[in-house]
């Protein structure tokens, strides 16, 4: 690691446990899995992960607009 820091985010326990389980299955730490995911994440032309919905996605309501 070059510059390790704690994340300090509050996440759902079930998701944290699932993430920890995935890391264990891969034989690596949760931190290593996080780094690997971020470093290999496929981004679209917006610079966002491909699975992040577009604001103009049909059938989805904007949550921050009146």
Biopython code that builds the backbone (N, CA, C, O; Angstrom):
import numpy as np
from Bio.PDB.StructureBuilder import StructureBuilder

atoms = [
    (1, "UNK", "N", (0.831, -1.183, 0.000)),
    (1, "UNK", "CA", (0.000, 0.000, 0.000)),
    (1, "UNK", "C", (0.876, 1.247, 0.000)),
    (1, "UNK", "O", (1.909, 1.302, 0.668)),
    (2, "UNK", "N", (0.451, 2.225, -0.748)),
    (2, "UNK", "CA", (1.215, 3.469, -0.850)),
    (2, "UNK", "C", (0.832, 4.474, 0.228)),
    (2, "UNK", "O", (1.704, 5.077, 0.854)),
    (3, "UNK", "N", (-0.467, 4.658, 0.446)),
    (3, "UNK", "CA", (-0.949, 5.681, 1.374)),
    (3, "UNK", "C", (-2.255, 5.203, 2.013)),
    (3, "UNK", "O", (-3.310, 5.772, 1.735)),
    (4, "UNK", "N", (-2.212, 4.170, 2.865)),
    (4, "UNK", "CA", (-3.442, 3.602, 3.417)),
    (4, "UNK", "C", (-4.149, 4.531, 4.398)),
    (4, "UNK", "O", (-3.520, 5.195, 5.222)),
    (5, "UNK", "N", (-5.476, 4.558, 4.285)),
    (5, "UNK", "CA", (-6.306, 5.334, 5.214)),
    (5, "UNK", "C", (-7.546, 4.509, 5.546)),
    (5, "UNK", "O", (-7.958, 3.682, 4.732)),
    (6, "UNK", "N", (-8.159, 4.709, 6.726)),
    (6, "UNK", "CA", (-9.427, 4.030, 7.020)),
    (6, "UNK", "C", (-10.559, 4.710, 6.250)),
    (6, "UNK", "O", (-10.543, 5.925, 6.054)),
    (7, "UNK", "N", (-11.531, 3.925, 5.820)),
    (7, "UNK", "CA", (-12.637, 4.490, 5.043)),
    (7, "UNK", "C", (-13.592, 5.293, 5.910)),
    (7, "UNK", "O", (-13.954, 6.413, 5.552)),
    (8, "UNK", "N", (-14.000, 4.750, 7.027)),
    (8, "UNK", "CA", (-14.856, 5.495, 7.936)),
    (8, "UNK", "C", (-16.287, 5.684, 7.482)),
    (8, "UNK", "O", (-16.968, 6.583, 7.976)),
    (9, "UNK", "N", (-16.771, 4.862, 6.551)),
    (9, "UNK", "CA", (-18.148, 4.966, 6.085)),
    (9, "UNK", "C", (-19.029, 4.023, 6.881)),
    (9, "UNK", "O", (-18.589, 2.954, 7.302)),
    (10, "UNK", "N", (-20.265, 4.419, 7.084)),
    (10, "UNK", "CA", (-21.251, 3.537, 7.709)),
    (10, "UNK", "C", (-22.017, 2.862, 6.570)),
    (10, "UNK", "O", (-22.598, 3.528, 5.713)),
    (11, "UNK", "N", (-22.006, 1.549, 6.577)),
    (11, "UNK", "CA", (-22.698, 0.777, 5.545)),
    (11, "UNK", "C", (-23.627, -0.231, 6.212)),
    (11, "UNK", "O", (-23.528, -0.490, 7.411)),
    (12, "UNK", "N", (-24.515, -0.785, 5.429)),
    (12, "UNK", "CA", (-25.415, -1.808, 5.946)),
    (12, "UNK", "C", (-24.599, -3.029, 6.378)),
    (12, "UNK", "O", (-23.723, -3.489, 5.645)),
    (13, "UNK", "N", (-24.891, -3.544, 7.562)),
    (13, "UNK", "CA", (-24.152, -4.692, 8.104)),
    (13, "UNK", "C", (-24.189, -5.884, 7.142)),
    (13, "UNK", "O", (-23.171, -6.538, 6.916)),
    (14, "UNK", "N", (-25.363, -6.156, 6.583)),
    (14, "UNK", "CA", (-25.499, -7.294, 5.676)),
    (14, "UNK", "C", (-24.574, -7.151, 4.465)),
    (14, "UNK", "O", (-23.962, -8.128, 4.033)),
    (15, "UNK", "N", (-24.471, -5.936, 3.917)),
    (15, "UNK", "CA", (-23.589, -5.708, 2.768)),
    (15, "UNK", "C", (-22.125, -5.833, 3.164)),
    (15, "UNK", "O", (-21.326, -6.396, 2.415)),
    (16, "UNK", "N", (-21.766, -5.314, 4.336)),
    (16, "UNK", "CA", (-20.386, -5.439, 4.820)),
    (16, "UNK", "C", (-20.025, -6.911, 5.006)),
    (16, "UNK", "O", (-18.935, -7.342, 4.632)),
    (17, "UNK", "N", (-20.952, -7.679, 5.590)),
    (17, "UNK", "CA", (-20.696, -9.103, 5.811)),
    (17, "UNK", "C", (-20.549, -9.848, 4.492)),
    (17, "UNK", "O", (-19.697, -10.728, 4.365)),
    (18, "UNK", "N", (-21.373, -9.501, 3.514)),
    (18, "UNK", "CA", (-21.283, -10.136, 2.194)),
    (18, "UNK", "C", (-19.949, -9.793, 1.533)),
    (18, "UNK", "O", (-19.313, -10.652, 0.923)),
    (19, "UNK", "N", (-19.533, -8.540, 1.659)),
    (19, "UNK", "CA", (-18.264, -8.100, 1.085)),
    (19, "UNK", "C", (-17.099, -8.851, 1.735)),
    (19, "UNK", "O", (-16.179, -9.296, 1.048)),
    (20, "UNK", "N", (-17.146, -8.988, 3.058)),
    (20, "UNK", "CA", (-16.108, -9.709, 3.793)),
    (20, "UNK", "C", (-16.065, -11.170, 3.355)),
    (20, "UNK", "O", (-14.991, -11.753, 3.211)),
    (21, "UNK", "N", (-17.239, -11.752, 3.146)),
    (21, "UNK", "CA", (-17.323, -13.140, 2.689)),
    (21, "UNK", "C", (-16.721, -13.294, 1.289)),
    (21, "UNK", "O", (-15.999, -14.255, 1.023)),
    (22, "UNK", "N", (-17.017, -12.352, 0.405)),
    (22, "UNK", "CA", (-16.446, -12.390, -0.948)),
    (22, "UNK", "C", (-14.924, -12.314, -0.901)),
    (22, "UNK", "O", (-14.233, -13.049, -1.607)),
    (23, "UNK", "N", (-14.415, -11.424, -0.068)),
    (23, "UNK", "CA", (-12.963, -11.287, 0.063)),
    (23, "UNK", "C", (-12.351, -12.580, 0.589)),
    (23, "UNK", "O", (-11.319, -13.029, 0.090)),
    (24, "UNK", "N", (-12.984, -13.178, 1.594)),
    (24, "UNK", "CA", (-12.473, -14.429, 2.158)),
    (24, "UNK", "C", (-12.462, -15.537, 1.108)),
    (24, "UNK", "O", (-11.508, -16.312, 1.038)),
    (25, "UNK", "N", (-13.516, -15.619, 0.291)),
    (25, "UNK", "CA", (-13.566, -16.623, -0.776)),
    (25, "UNK", "C", (-12.429, -16.427, -1.772)),
    (25, "UNK", "O", (-11.911, -17.391, -2.336)),
    (26, "UNK", "N", (-12.046, -15.163, -1.984)),
    (26, "UNK", "CA", (-10.957, -14.846, -2.911)),
    (26, "UNK", "C", (-9.591, -15.004, -2.247)),
    (26, "UNK", "O", (-8.560, -14.951, -2.917)),
    (27, "UNK", "N", (-9.589, -15.199, -0.926)),
    (27, "UNK", "CA", (-8.327, -15.365, -0.205)),
    (27, "UNK", "C", (-7.585, -14.062, 0.017)),
    (27, "UNK", "O", (-6.362, -14.050, 0.159)),
    (28, "UNK", "N", (-8.334, -12.955, 0.047)),
    (28, "UNK", "CA", (-7.711, -11.646, 0.253)),
    (28, "UNK", "C", (-8.493, -10.879, 1.323)),
    (28, "UNK", "O", (-9.578, -11.296, 1.728)),
    (29, "UNK", "N", (-7.944, -9.780, 1.764)),
    (29, "UNK", "CA", (-8.630, -8.951, 2.760)),
    (29, "UNK", "C", (-9.724, -8.115, 2.094)),
    (29, "UNK", "O", (-9.742, -7.947, 0.874)),
    (30, "UNK", "N", (-10.627, -7.598, 2.915)),
    (30, "UNK", "CA", (-11.650, -6.695, 2.400)),
    (30, "UNK", "C", (-11.031, -5.459, 1.773)),
    (30, "UNK", "O", (-11.514, -4.964, 0.754)),
    (31, "UNK", "N", (-9.960, -4.960, 2.382)),
    (31, "UNK", "CA", (-9.274, -3.779, 1.845)),
    (31, "UNK", "C", (-8.676, -4.077, 0.476)),
    (31, "UNK", "O", (-8.753, -3.252, -0.434)),
    (32, "UNK", "N", (-8.082, -5.258, 0.335)),
    (32, "UNK", "CA", (-7.488, -5.629, -0.952)),
    (32, "UNK", "C", (-8.573, -5.778, -2.017)),
    (32, "UNK", "O", (-8.373, -5.386, -3.167)),
    (33, "UNK", "N", (-9.723, -6.345, -1.636)),
    (33, "UNK", "CA", (-10.824, -6.488, -2.587)),
    (33, "UNK", "C", (-11.351, -5.120, -3.008)),
    (33, "UNK", "O", (-11.623, -4.898, -4.188)),
    (34, "UNK", "N", (-11.496, -4.203, -2.056)),
    (34, "UNK", "CA", (-11.947, -2.849, -2.369)),
    (34, "UNK", "C", (-10.991, -2.193, -3.369)),
    (34, "UNK", "O", (-11.426, -1.653, -4.386)),
    (35, "UNK", "N", (-9.690, -2.241, -3.076)),
    (35, "UNK", "CA", (-8.704, -1.635, -3.974)),
    (35, "UNK", "C", (-8.774, -2.261, -5.364)),
    (35, "UNK", "O", (-8.729, -1.554, -6.370)),
    (36, "UNK", "N", (-8.884, -3.594, -5.418)),
    (36, "UNK", "CA", (-8.943, -4.292, -6.696)),
    (36, "UNK", "C", (-10.184, -3.872, -7.483)),
    (36, "UNK", "O", (-10.117, -3.669, -8.695)),
    (37, "UNK", "N", (-11.314, -3.742, -6.791)),
    (37, "UNK", "CA", (-12.547, -3.342, -7.468)),
    (37, "UNK", "C", (-12.431, -1.931, -8.038)),
    (37, "UNK", "O", (-12.807, -1.694, -9.186)),
    (38, "UNK", "N", (-11.917, -1.002, -7.252)),
    (38, "UNK", "CA", (-11.786, 0.385, -7.716)),
    (38, "UNK", "C", (-10.812, 0.469, -8.890)),
    (38, "UNK", "O", (-11.057, 1.195, -9.853)),
    (39, "UNK", "N", (-9.714, -0.271, -8.806)),
    (39, "UNK", "CA", (-8.682, -0.203, -9.847)),
    (39, "UNK", "C", (-9.116, -0.841, -11.158)),
    (39, "UNK", "O", (-8.546, -0.531, -12.204)),
    (40, "UNK", "N", (-10.116, -1.729, -11.130)),
    (40, "UNK", "CA", (-10.538, -2.423, -12.352)),
    (40, "UNK", "C", (-11.963, -2.071, -12.772)),
    (40, "UNK", "O", (-12.507, -2.691, -13.685)),
    (41, "UNK", "N", (-12.567, -1.093, -12.121)),
    (41, "UNK", "CA", (-13.944, -0.697, -12.401)),
    (41, "UNK", "C", (-14.072, -0.147, -13.817)),
    (41, "UNK", "O", (-13.336, 0.760, -14.205)),
    (42, "UNK", "N", (-15.010, -0.700, -14.587)),
    (42, "UNK", "CA", (-15.252, -0.197, -15.937)),
    (42, "UNK", "C", (-16.146, 1.036, -15.862)),
    (42, "UNK", "O", (-17.226, 1.000, -15.272)),
    (43, "UNK", "N", (-15.684, 2.115, -16.461)),
    (43, "UNK", "CA", (-16.413, 3.382, -16.431)),
    (43, "UNK", "C", (-16.992, 3.693, -17.801)),
    (43, "UNK", "O", (-16.438, 3.304, -18.829)),
    (44, "UNK", "N", (-18.121, 4.403, -17.798)),
    (44, "UNK", "CA", (-18.718, 4.829, -19.058)),
    (44, "UNK", "C", (-18.193, 6.211, -19.436)),
    (44, "UNK", "O", (-17.266, 6.725, -18.809)),
    (45, "UNK", "N", (-18.791, 6.806, -20.464)),
    (45, "UNK", "CA", (-18.316, 8.108, -20.948)),
    (45, "UNK", "C", (-18.521, 9.230, -19.936)),
    (45, "UNK", "O", (-17.929, 10.300, -20.073)),
    (46, "UNK", "N", (-19.358, 8.998, -18.917)),
    (46, "UNK", "CA", (-19.561, 10.001, -17.863)),
    (46, "UNK", "C", (-18.500, 9.899, -16.779)),
    (46, "UNK", "O", (-18.397, 10.763, -15.908)),
    (47, "UNK", "N", (-17.704, 8.821, -16.845)),
    (47, "UNK", "CA", (-16.721, 8.577, -15.800)),
    (47, "UNK", "C", (-17.323, 7.873, -14.599)),
    (47, "UNK", "O", (-16.736, 7.872, -13.517)),
    (48, "UNK", "N", (-18.500, 7.270, -14.785)),
    (48, "UNK", "CA", (-19.199, 6.549, -13.724)),
    (48, "UNK", "C", (-19.233, 5.065, -14.052)),
    (48, "UNK", "O", (-19.141, 4.686, -15.220)),
    (49, "UNK", "N", (-19.367, 4.215, -13.025)),
    (49, "UNK", "CA", (-19.503, 2.783, -13.305)),
    (49, "UNK", "C", (-20.680, 2.534, -14.245)),
    (49, "UNK", "O", (-21.697, 3.225, -14.184)),
    (50, "UNK", "N", (-20.525, 1.537, -15.112)),
    (50, "UNK", "CA", (-21.558, 1.233, -16.104)),
    (50, "UNK", "C", (-22.921, 0.951, -15.489)),
    (50, "UNK", "O", (-23.943, 1.172, -16.137)),
    (51, "UNK", "N", (-22.956, 0.472, -14.261)),
    (51, "UNK", "CA", (-24.219, 0.100, -13.622)),
    (51, "UNK", "C", (-24.917, 1.264, -12.917)),
    (51, "UNK", "O", (-26.005, 1.074, -12.374)),
    (52, "UNK", "N", (-24.325, 2.464, -12.908)),
    (52, "UNK", "CA", (-25.000, 3.632, -12.328)),
    (52, "UNK", "C", (-26.002, 4.147, -13.354)),
    (52, "UNK", "O", (-25.648, 4.453, -14.493)),
    (53, "UNK", "N", (-27.265, 4.237, -12.925)),
    (53, "UNK", "CA", (-28.316, 4.665, -13.847)),
    (53, "UNK", "C", (-28.087, 6.085, -14.343)),
    (53, "UNK", "O", (-27.570, 6.943, -13.627)),
    (54, "UNK", "N", (-28.482, 6.302, -15.567)),
    (54, "UNK", "CA", (-28.441, 7.644, -16.144)),
    (54, "UNK", "C", (-29.625, 8.440, -15.619)),
    (54, "UNK", "O", (-30.679, 7.875, -15.328)),
    (55, "UNK", "N", (-29.455, 9.743, -15.497)),
    (55, "UNK", "CA", (-30.545, 10.607, -15.031)),
    (55, "UNK", "C", (-31.754, 10.520, -15.948)),
    (55, "UNK", "O", (-32.893, 10.649, -15.498)),
    (56, "UNK", "N", (-31.507, 10.302, -17.229)),
    (56, "UNK", "CA", (-32.598, 10.277, -18.193)),
    (56, "UNK", "C", (-33.101, 8.862, -18.468)),
    (56, "UNK", "O", (-33.794, 8.636, -19.460)),
    (57, "UNK", "N", (-32.761, 7.911, -17.604)),
    (57, "UNK", "CA", (-33.184, 6.531, -17.822)),
    (57, "UNK", "C", (-34.708, 6.438, -17.794)),
    (57, "UNK", "O", (-35.349, 6.868, -16.835)),
    (58, "UNK", "N", (-35.269, 5.879, -18.840)),
    (58, "UNK", "CA", (-36.722, 5.773, -18.947)),
    (58, "UNK", "C", (-37.267, 4.871, -17.843)),
    (58, "UNK", "O", (-36.722, 3.802, -17.568)),
    (59, "UNK", "N", (-38.343, 5.320, -17.221)),
    (59, "UNK", "CA", (-38.979, 4.533, -16.185)),
    (59, "UNK", "C", (-38.426, 4.771, -14.794)),
    (59, "UNK", "O", (-38.873, 4.138, -13.837)),
    (60, "UNK", "N", (-37.461, 5.671, -14.663)),
    (60, "UNK", "CA", (-36.898, 5.995, -13.363)),
    (60, "UNK", "C", (-37.187, 7.455, -13.040)),
    (60, "UNK", "O", (-37.010, 8.338, -13.879)),
    (61, "UNK", "N", (-37.627, 7.690, -11.826)),
    (61, "UNK", "CA", (-37.951, 9.047, -11.414)),
    (61, "UNK", "C", (-36.737, 9.722, -10.794)),
    (61, "UNK", "O", (-36.023, 9.094, -10.012)),
    (62, "UNK", "N", (-36.484, 10.984, -11.121)),
    (62, "UNK", "CA", (-35.385, 11.710, -10.476)),
    (62, "UNK", "C", (-35.724, 11.945, -9.006)),
    (62, "UNK", "O", (-36.834, 12.372, -8.691)),
    (63, "UNK", "N", (-34.787, 11.674, -8.111)),
    (63, "UNK", "CA", (-35.084, 11.810, -6.685)),
    (63, "UNK", "C", (-34.765, 13.188, -6.137)),
    (63, "UNK", "O", (-35.181, 13.519, -5.027)),
    (64, "UNK", "N", (-34.037, 13.997, -6.891)),
    (64, "UNK", "CA", (-33.653, 15.310, -6.370)),
    (64, "UNK", "C", (-34.270, 16.468, -7.151)),
    (64, "UNK", "O", (-33.824, 17.610, -7.032)),
    (65, "UNK", "N", (-35.281, 16.178, -7.936)),
    (65, "UNK", "CA", (-35.935, 17.226, -8.721)),
    (65, "UNK", "C", (-37.418, 17.262, -8.381)),
    (65, "UNK", "O", (-38.024, 16.221, -8.127)),
    (66, "UNK", "N", (-38.007, 18.461, -8.374)),
    (66, "UNK", "CA", (-39.442, 18.573, -8.043)),
    (66, "UNK", "C", (-40.338, 17.921, -9.080)),
    (66, "UNK", "O", (-41.561, 17.935, -8.937)),
]
sb = StructureBuilder()
sb.init_structure("model")
sb.init_model(0)
sb.init_chain("A")
sb.init_seg("    ")
for serial, (resi, resn, name, xyz) in enumerate(atoms, 1):
    if name == "N":
        sb.init_residue(resn, " ", resi, " ")
    sb.init_atom(name, np.array(xyz, "f"), 0.0, 1.0, " ", f" {name:<3s}", serial, name[0])
structure = sb.get_structure()
